[in-house]
Amino acid sequence: MMRGESLPRAAAPFLGFARLLRRHAFAIAPEQATSFMQAVTLLGPRSMNDIREAALATLAPSPDRRGEFDAHFRGYFYGDAKPLIEGEEDDETRVKDDRGAREEENQVTRQEKGGELSSALEQLSARDFQRDSDGLGSFRRRLACALPARRSFRTARTRSRGTLDLRRSLSEIVSADGDIPAPQLRRRQTVPRKLLLLIDVSGSMKQHTADYLKLAHAAVQGADRAEVFTFGTRLTRITSALRIRGREQALARAAGLVDDWDGGTRMGPTLLAFLSVPRFSAFARGACVVILSDGLERGDHSDLETAMRRFSARAFRLSLASPLAGDPRFRPATAALGAILPMLDDLVDGSSVGSLTDFILSLARPAPAASVIWKRVS
Amino acid sequence: MTSADAVAVAASPEAIAARLAASRYLADDSLATAIFLAIRLGKPLLLEGAPGVGKTEAAKAVAELLGRELVRLQCYEGIDAGHALYEWNYQRQLLAIRHAGEHEIDIYDDRFLIARPLLQVLRAPEQRVLLVDEIDRSDHEFEALLLEFLSDFQISIPERGTIRAAAQPIVILTSNRTRELAEALRRRCVYHWIGYPDAQREAEIIMLRSGHVAEATARAVANAVQEIRARPLAKPPGIAEAVEWANAATILEKGGSPWPEAFRRAIGVLIKDEEDFSAIAPELGRIVEEALG
């Protein structure tokens, strides 16, 4: 990297902007900074817009962080007030998911039957997580092998039951000077299915969310491809935060990303918003989808029904883990649960980490549909 | 046209936008700038955006604008070097070994090499446009495999050595963003995010793409599609669907259906998901009336 003093004076601001972005956790490689300066030269520049276009094209901020990028650009080149942006911006779902704000004025928090609090009112708040010890280490180690597997389109070498691997067989023949040794075989690999956890962080789930996030952290650490979202009145992807190895640090970062702790529930619209983003709904395709929620949808549940039908069509296995199911007297008797029960593969006890880890580790084992089991119980 | 000619065509972003418009592709200033920079900096162009916003069409329009042949590599899960770069023709190699008997034979000769799209582009005497379509569908390993090609326009074949491009290709990658691409790939490319166009531009695109659609119809379709896209649909309609809707409604109208009814009857070419259709159906009449209004 060139030292600042040896740069032409005109180039310094552009290099400075690249440095600024790096300080704010944008991954800018040195060759991108060089390309930025070349692009500015190629474009003239005739206006500030040319410099912005050059920056967007060569420094390539992801669409999730475009707003943050623009704020830094304005702050650096126009001297606007320093942007108050920290961490990762959430994905574009909020554009289509603003009904919570519109409803805010009209809604009154309601006391639901059974003493559970469930409303569409946004109550934004922050939360801290305390360190504690539990048995999630063993869950993390066993998870990768416990998830259901599917056949990949990639192949791996095998000693028996495979198709002839001509490439390797030929190189064996050549190295054996024309002799024909045992043929080399290949077979399609099996890979674990994706695990998608959708965690309800509304007020009615308050006492369980801390445990769920610890479980989610162990899942992201243990599984090859796990994705975690939280939902209440908004939808937030927290997978990137949970990839941090240290649990305390990861959960603190996740806690910072989520704005709607202990607020209301808009389960149906939020899950529909999830499905309307192709990038997110691709996570659900062929995956084990586990929704950690009490399923207490207030008002009309048609959106929830539509969302669950879509999940059911995409997912390999769709499960709802409800803390209410831990009570032996529990029956899926509410209108919303009754409507979505036929689409669920499992409706299980989500009241403790132990029951949840046991369930997730058993996902590869076939089980009767949730409606069959609960009909038997009723 | 040589590489120098391509640079001459890409004199400025405005020149590119004008030439793309002549190829019936309307590019906004940002996209024209990104294409201009990709050609002039000699870097691959990475286009990301929702399905149906015209990423693949942009690559085709760039090939037309430069007068180049387009070579397309469609990515999918499990794609590997054998599908993208090259493969040895093992059956022919085995036959050749058998026929050669005691004679020496080079089984890594050109005769036995099957060139896949990337190698075809490198060996072509003339510059070509390579479209690597839907790179997000491929595995991470495949992305890593592309890195050498994207940064140096060369590939290494262990048995033959390194093959460099005879004429540096124009490379365009597209992604629907169903997963994050590696930073290493992104930083080798000029990047552009294509969003849905605003109603006015979409109306212009509809008129450009289908000559027989009236301006008022195109505007109505564009307005209605904007409204429909704002809903949480499983498959939001792309620009191609909007063009088809305008076409279909025009055909029905010429066949005797009055306007709002023609739009409603042609909705099947716009909404291709049963549940989306059920969600939109109750409001479709109002949306169309307002769009026509």
Chai-1 contact restraints between the chains, C-beta under 6 A:
chainA,res_idxA,chainB,res_idxB,connection_type,confidence,min_distance_angstrom,max_distance_angstrom,comment,restraint_id
A,A27,B,E183,contact,1.0,0.0,6.0,A-B,restraint_1
A,A29,B,R187,contact,1.0,0.0,6.0,A-B,restraint_2
A,Q32,B,R187,contact,1.0,0.0,6.0,A-B,restraint_3
A,S35,B,L41,contact,1.0,0.0,6.0,A-B,restraint_4
A,Q38,B,L41,contact,1.0,0.0,6.0,A-B,restraint_5
A,A39,B,L37,contact,1.0,0.0,6.0,A-B,restraint_6
A,L42,B,R40,contact,1.0,0.0,6.0,A-B,restraint_7
A,E53,B,S30,contact,1.0,0.0,6.0,A-B,restraint_8
A,E53,B,T33,contact,1.0,0.0,6.0,A-B,restraint_9
A,A57,B,A34,contact,1.0,0.0,6.0,A-B,restraint_10
A,A57,B,L37,contact,1.0,0.0,6.0,A-B,restraint_11
A,A57,B,V190,contact,1.0,0.0,6.0,A-B,restraint_12
A,A57,B,Y191,contact,1.0,0.0,6.0,A-B,restraint_13
A,A60,B,R186,contact,1.0,0.0,6.0,A-B,restraint_14
A,A60,B,Y191,contact,1.0,0.0,6.0,A-B,restraint_15
A,P63,B,W193,contact,1.0,0.0,6.0,A-B,restraint_16
A,K96,B,P232,contact,1.0,0.0,6.0,A-B,restraint_17
A,F153,B,E77,contact,1.0,0.0,6.0,A-B,restraint_18
A,F153,B,G78,contact,1.0,0.0,6.0,A-B,restraint_19
A,R154,B,G78,contact,1.0,0.0,6.0,A-B,restraint_20
A,L166,B,Y90,contact,1.0,0.0,6.0,A-B,restraint_21
A,L170,B,Y90,contact,1.0,0.0,6.0,A-B,restraint_22
A,L170,B,Q93,contact,1.0,0.0,6.0,A-B,restraint_23
A,L272,B,P232,contact,1.0,0.0,6.0,A-B,restraint_24
A,A273,B,P232,contact,1.0,0.0,6.0,A-B,restraint_25
A,S276,B,P232,contact,1.0,0.0,6.0,A-B,restraint_26
A,S276,B,L233,contact,1.0,0.0,6.0,A-B,restraint_27
A,P278,B,N176,contact,1.0,0.0,6.0,A-B,restraint_28
A,P278,B,T178,contact,1.0,0.0,6.0,A-B,restraint_29
A,R279,B,R177,contact,1.0,0.0,6.0,A-B,restraint_30
A,R279,B,T178,contact,1.0,0.0,6.0,A-B,restraint_31
A,A282,B,T178,contact,1.0,0.0,6.0,A-B,restraint_32
A,R310,B,A234,contact,1.0,0.0,6.0,A-B,restraint_33
